[in-house]
Every structure is written in C-alpha cells, then in structure tokens.
C-alpha cells in the first residue's frame, strides 16, 4: 500500500531501491520454499509497483524518453562498477555498447 500512494511512495520507493529489498527477498529461503507462495505473490505485487512508470514526486506519467534515460543511467552505473571493481573479469562488459547490455544473451556468460 505504501508504494501505491504518492505521498508515501516518494520516500518508501527510494528506501526500497537503496536497500535492494526486492533482490534480498528474491534470494531468501522463503522465496524458494514451497510454503512461500504467498510471499512470492506479494513480492510480485511489490515489484509491479516499484517499476510503475510514474514520477515519484509529481505523480505524472513518464514518457518513453524519460524511461529510456533512467534505464541508460542505471546501465552506465553498472558499467562503472564492473570497470572499477572487476576490470580483468568484466572488461568486455564494461566497455561494450549500452544497447548490447540490454540483451540477456551478452550478460549470460558473465
């Protein structure tokens, strides 16, 4: 509910993104257990609202250019981390075109 409403979303979304809560939950043992079906359902709902394409502060819908800019910033940050911390192992990944990073085929070997 906190992600659905704009007054709480702007703070809660930033906190969840910073703490990578969705990744931690997806890697948890409960997520992998048979009894964790309700947890997986709730995690799916949370991921849906976290990726909802609206501006967290104004509530306006994001257009395609804004969505592409956000994705590009994330990919550039990813490349910088790969280059800084894993220069030998991930040099090809750190130096490749951003368009190639969007495909799963290139990321699989790494």
C-alpha positions in Angstrom: 0.0 0.0 0.0 2.9 2.4 0.7 4.1 2.1 -2.9 0.6 2.7 -4.3 0.0 6.2 -2.8 2.1 9.1 -4.0 2.8 10.8 -0.6 4.4 7.7 0.8 5.8 6.3 -2.5 8.3 9.1 -2.9 10.1 8.1 0.3 9.4 4.4 0.5 10.3 3.7 -3.1 13.7 5.4 -2.6 14.3 3.4 0.6 13.4 0.1 -1.1 15.6 0.8 -4.1 18.5 1.8 -1.9 18.3 -1.3 0.3 17.6 -3.6 -2.7 14.8 -5.2 -0.8 13.3 -6.9 -3.8 16.6 -8.6 -4.6 17.1 -9.7 -0.9 13.6 -11.1 -0.9 14.0 -13.0 -4.2 17.2 -14.6 -2.8 15.7 -15.5 0.5 15.0 -19.1 1.5 11.3 -18.4 2.0 11.0 -17.3 -1.7 12.4 -20.7 -2.7 10.4 -22.8 -0.3 7.1 -24.5 -1.4 5.3 -22.8 1.5 6.4 -19.3 0.3 3.8 -19.0 -2.4 2.0 -16.1 -0.7 5.4 -14.4 -0.2 6.2 -14.7 -3.9 2.8 -13.3 -4.8 3.4 -10.3 -2.5 6.9 -9.8 -3.9 5.4 -9.8 -7.4 3.0 -7.1 -6.5 5.8 -5.1 -4.9 7.9 -5.4 -8.0 5.0 -4.3 -10.1 4.5 -1.1 -8.1 8.2 -0.4 -7.8 8.6 -0.5 -11.6 5.4 1.6 -12.2 6.3 4.3 -14.7 5.5 7.5 -12.8 7.5 10.3 -11.4 7.8 9.7 -7.6 7.5 13.4 -6.8 4.9 14.9 -9.2 2.9 11.7 -9.9 3.0 12.4 -13.6 3.4 9.5 -16.0 6.8 9.1 -17.5 7.1 9.2 -21.3 9.3 6.8 -23.3 12.3 9.2 -23.4 12.3 9.6 -19.6 12.1 5.9 -19.1 15.0 5.4 -21.5 17.1 8.0 -19.7 16.5 6.2 -16.4 17.5 2.9 -17.9 20.6 4.4 -19.5 21.7 5.9 -16.2 21.4 2.5 -14.5 23.4 0.8 -17.2 26.1 3.4 -17.1 26.4 3.0 -13.3 26.5 -0.8 -13.8 29.4 -0.4 -16.3 31.3 1.8 -13.9 31.0 -0.7 -11.1 32.1 -3.5 -13.4 35.1 -1.5 -14.6 36.1 -0.3 -11.2 35.8 -3.5 -9.2 36.3 -6.2 -11.8 38.4 -4.8 -14.6 40.0 -8.0 -15.7 37.0 -10.3 -15.5 34.4 -7.9 -16.9 36.4 -5.6 -19.2 34.3 -6.6 -22.3 31.2 -5.9 -20.3 32.4 -2.6 -19.0 33.5 -1.4 -22.5 30.6 -2.6 -24.6 27.8 -0.6 -26.1 24.8 0.2 -23.9 22.5 -1.4 -26.5 24.2 -4.7 -26.0 23.8 -4.6 -22.2 20.1 -4.6 -22.6 20.1 -8.1 -24.0 20.3 -11.2 -21.9 22.4 -13.0 -24.4 25.5 -10.9 -23.7 25.1 -10.9 -19.9 24.7 -14.7 -19.6 28.4 -15.6 -19.9 29.4 -13.2 -17.2 
